[in-house]
Amino acid sequence: MRKVKKAVLSICESRKIAMPDEINPHGTLFGGVMMSWIDKVGYMCAQNYAEWKKTVTANIDQISFYNPVYSGDHVVLKAYVAHVGKSSMQIDVHVTKEDPILKNKILVADAYMTFVSVNQAGKGRLVPELILETDADFERNAKAQVRIQMRKELILKLAAINPKSKYPQFKNVDSPIKLLKMDIIKKLKHHTRIEKIINYVLN
Ligand SMILES: CC(C)(COP(=O)(O)OP(=O)(O)OC[C@H]1O[C@@H](n2cnc3c(N)ncnc32)[C@H](O)[C@@H]1OP(=O)(O)O)[C@@H](O)C(=O)NCCC(=O)NCCS
């Protein structure tokens, strides 16, 4: 039987201080340093959820920077398991900077990523089913589902430009041509003659 795990048990927090050698020529934290911090905390969250088994970064849907970080700023990164498939985990990372005296927090960045738990052969390995409890858990989960859907819609839109293009990053979902065909057939499901023609053209 598949194990279950509460989302709250995998929340992972990491604290950093921006050091002078991590600052870019404009005097703010180099974006690549922040991306590395985000990937690490996301990885720790996912690997914890995946019972400490080997886990890899598969995809970053979005990473946004909202406010600059300066030398000496205290940076707090928090990672949450938002959604789980069979072996994949959607991880949300929120980054704030904190004034240690005033304790005020400013949102600095956020990122939405996919990690995959893999076996020795590098193939997807089943992770526990996700238990959602709080309103925040449910909200993160609903948003992650929208992102997963958006990835599929992106393939459709790209496929509309050139249905024969290959999208290696999307090799795990149906091929663009198949998705396009399913979409068209769904829209025209009562038009059997047209359906046959579409099948003929797309196959
Ligand atoms: C990620 C990786 C393990 C997927 O391997 P694969 O043979 O395609 O695995 P599968 O087809 O069995 O897919 C496994 C899961 O990953 C998901 N997945 C794979 N690639 C994905 C991508 N680019 N974006 C989102 N999800 C992805 C699948 O949807 C599937 O999810 P599910 O099990 O929850 O249904 C493989 O592509 C890989 O090793 N990539 C390199 C990872 C890496 O080096 N990262 C940087 C350093 S850690």
The ligand as a Tripos MOL2 file, in Angstrom:
@<TRIPOS>MOLECULE
LIG
   48    50     1     0     0
SMALL
NO_CHARGES

@<TRIPOS>ATOM
      1 C1         13.7600   14.0230  -14.3730 C.3       1 LIG1
      2 C2         14.0800   12.6320  -14.9140 C.3       1 LIG1
      3 C3         14.4820   11.7120  -13.7800 C.3       1 LIG1
      4 C4         12.8010   12.0850  -15.5710 C.3       1 LIG1
      5 O1         13.1460   10.8500  -16.1060 O.3       1 LIG1
      6 P1         12.1270   10.0280  -17.0080 P.3       1 LIG1
      7 O2         12.7560    8.7810  -17.4410 O.co2     1 LIG1
      8 O3         11.6090   10.9340  -18.0520 O.co2     1 LIG1
      9 O4         11.0410    9.6730  -15.9230 O.3       1 LIG1
     10 P2          9.5260    9.3000  -16.1090 P.3       1 LIG1
     11 O5          9.0640    9.4030  -17.5210 O.co2     1 LIG1
     12 O6          9.3270    8.0190  -15.3880 O.co2     1 LIG1
     13 O7          8.8070   10.4980  -15.3320 O.3       1 LIG1
     14 C5          8.8880   10.5450  -13.9380 C.3       1 LIG1
     15 C6          8.0800   11.7160  -13.4170 C.3       1 LIG1
     16 O8          8.7820   12.9300  -13.6750 O.3       1 LIG1
     17 C7          7.9300   13.8700  -14.2720 C.3       1 LIG1
     18 N1          8.7680   14.6740  -15.1500 N.ar      1 LIG1
     19 C8          9.7880   14.2460  -15.8970 C.ar      1 LIG1
     20 N2         10.3410   15.2710  -16.5560 N.ar      1 LIG1
     21 C9          9.6500   16.3750  -16.1970 C.ar      1 LIG1
     22 C10         9.7460   17.7450  -16.5530 C.ar      1 LIG1
     23 N3         10.6530   18.2210  -17.4050 N.pl3     1 LIG1
     24 N4          8.8890   18.6080  -15.9810 N.ar      1 LIG1
     25 C11         7.9550   18.1720  -15.0950 C.ar      1 LIG1
     26 N5          7.8140   16.8820  -14.7350 N.ar      1 LIG1
     27 C12         8.6510   15.9940  -15.2910 C.ar      1 LIG1
     28 C13         6.8980   13.0300  -15.0060 C.3       1 LIG1
     29 O9          5.7090   13.7650  -15.2510 O.3       1 LIG1
     30 C14         6.6960   11.8900  -14.0370 C.3       1 LIG1
     31 O10         5.8210   12.3290  -13.0020 O.3       1 LIG1
     32 P3          4.9110   11.2850  -12.1340 P.3       1 LIG1
     33 O11         5.7760   10.0930  -11.8060 O.co2     1 LIG1
     34 O12         4.5530   12.0380  -10.9090 O.co2     1 LIG1
     35 O13         3.7560   10.9420  -12.9910 O.co2     1 LIG1
     36 C15        15.2000   12.6890  -16.0100 C.3       1 LIG1
     37 O14        14.7500   13.4570  -17.0980 O.3       1 LIG1
     38 C16        16.4960   13.2430  -15.4750 C.2       1 LIG1
     39 O15        17.2590   12.5590  -14.8110 O.2       1 LIG1
     40 N6         16.7970   14.5280  -15.7960 N.am      1 LIG1
     41 C17        18.0120   15.1600  -15.3510 C.3       1 LIG1
     42 C18        17.8520   15.6680  -13.9090 C.3       1 LIG1
     43 C19        19.0270   16.5000  -13.5040 C.2       1 LIG1
     44 O16        20.1580   16.1930  -13.8230 O.2       1 LIG1
     45 N7         18.7430   17.6100  -12.7990 N.am      1 LIG1
     46 C20        19.7160   18.5950  -12.4340 C.3       1 LIG1
     47 C21        20.5920   18.1810  -11.3210 C.3       1 LIG1
     48 S1         19.7570   17.4910   -9.9340 S.3       1 LIG1
@<TRIPOS>BOND
     1     1     2 1
     2     2     3 1
     3     2     4 1
     4     2    36 1
     5     4     5 1
     6     5     6 1
     7     6     7 2
     8     6     8 1
     9     6     9 1
    10     9    10 1
    11    10    11 2
    12    10    12 1
    13    10    13 1
    14    13    14 1
    15    14    15 1
    16    15    16 1
    17    15    30 1
    18    16    17 1
    19    17    18 1
    20    17    28 1
    21    18    19 ar
    22    18    27 ar
    23    19    20 ar
    24    20    21 ar
    25    21    22 ar
    26    21    27 ar
    27    22    23 1
    28    22    24 ar
    29    24    25 ar
    30    25    26 ar
    31    26    27 ar
    32    28    29 1
    33    28    30 1
    34    30    31 1
    35    31    32 1
    36    32    33 2
    37    32    34 1
    38    32    35 1
    39    36    37 1
    40    36    38 1
    41    38    39 2
    42    38    40 1
    43    40    41 1
    44    41    42 1
    45    42    43 1
    46    43    44 2
    47    43    45 1
    48    45    46 1
    49    46    47 1
    50    47    48 1
@<TRIPOS>SUBSTRUCTURE
     1 LIG1         1 GROUP 0 **** ****
